[in-house]
Amino acid sequence: MPTARPPLTRIADALGVSEERLRTLVLEHTSPAPDSAVVAFTVEEAARRLGVGRTTMYALIASGEVRSVRIGRLRRVPAEVLATYLADRSQAAAPTAAHAA
């Protein structure tokens, strides 16, 4: 009895492309637009960008560590705010990392 091949392998074979090429094509066509096109993120999107949970993101906003804006009833996190927050956190962590070395 032949072993079942993974669905992605079967699709790649049917299309006549390598599995790696198929993965690349799928990622190219399903990836979100580059960050430069995004002006502001939802709280959930911002949380995903930082790699934190939704609750943590709301806590960062409530504490003022991450600035957000209200647009009607919606809350949005400006894209540049995430970059600034990460840069600030990186600078704060640098002395600690250097100290540990």
C-alpha positions in Angstrom: 0.0 0.0 0.0 1.6 3.4 -1.0 2.1 6.0 1.7 0.0 9.1 1.4 1.9 12.2 0.4 1.2 15.5 2.1 -1.4 17.7 0.3 1.1 20.4 -0.5 3.4 17.9 -2.2 0.5 16.5 -4.3 -0.5 20.1 -5.3 3.1 21.0 -6.2 3.5 17.8 -8.3 0.2 18.5 -10.1 1.4 22.0 -10.9 4.8 20.9 -11.9 6.7 23.1 -9.4 8.8 22.3 -6.4 7.2 22.3 -3.0 9.5 25.1 -1.9 8.5 27.2 -5.0 4.8 26.6 -4.2 5.3 27.8 -0.6 7.1 30.9 -1.9 4.3 31.7 -4.3 1.6 31.2 -1.7 3.4 33.5 0.7 3.9 36.2 -1.9 0.1 36.2 -2.7 -1.2 35.9 0.8 1.2 38.2 2.7 -0.2 41.5 4.0 0.8 44.8 2.3 4.2 46.2 3.4 4.1 48.1 6.7 4.9 51.3 4.9 1.4 51.2 3.3 -0.3 50.8 6.7 -1.0 54.0 8.6 -2.5 52.5 11.8 -3.2 49.0 13.1 -6.1 47.7 15.1 -5.1 46.7 18.7 -5.1 43.1 17.7 -2.9 43.7 14.6 -0.5 45.8 16.8 -0.4 43.0 19.3 0.5 40.4 16.6 3.2 42.8 15.3 4.8 43.0 18.7 4.3 39.3 19.4 2.2 39.9 22.5 -1.4 39.0 23.4 -4.4 41.3 23.0 -4.7 41.8 26.8 -1.1 42.8 27.1 -1.5 45.2 24.2 -4.5 46.9 25.9 -2.4 47.1 29.1 0.4 48.8 27.2 -2.1 51.3 25.8 -3.8 51.9 29.2 -0.4 52.5 30.9 0.6 55.0 28.2 3.6 53.0 27.1 2.0 52.6 23.6 0.1 55.6 22.3 -3.2 55.0 20.4 -5.9 57.1 18.9 -9.7 56.9 18.8 -11.4 57.2 15.5 -15.1 57.2 16.3 -15.6 54.1 18.4 -12.5 52.4 17.1 -9.1 52.4 18.7 -6.0 52.4 16.4 -2.3 52.2 17.0 -0.3 54.4 14.6 2.3 52.3 12.7 5.2 54.7 13.7 4.2 54.2 17.4 5.1 50.5 17.3 8.5 51.3 15.7 9.2 54.0 18.4 8.1 51.6 21.2 10.4 48.9 20.0 13.3 51.3 19.6 12.8 52.6 23.1 12.6 49.1 24.5 15.7 48.1 22.6 17.7 51.1 24.0 16.5 50.3 27.5 17.5 46.7 27.2 20.9 47.4 25.6 22.7 48.4 28.9 21.3 45.3 30.6 22.5 43.1 27.9 26.0 44.8 27.9 26.1 44.5 31.6 25.5 40.7 31.5 28.4 40.2 29.1 
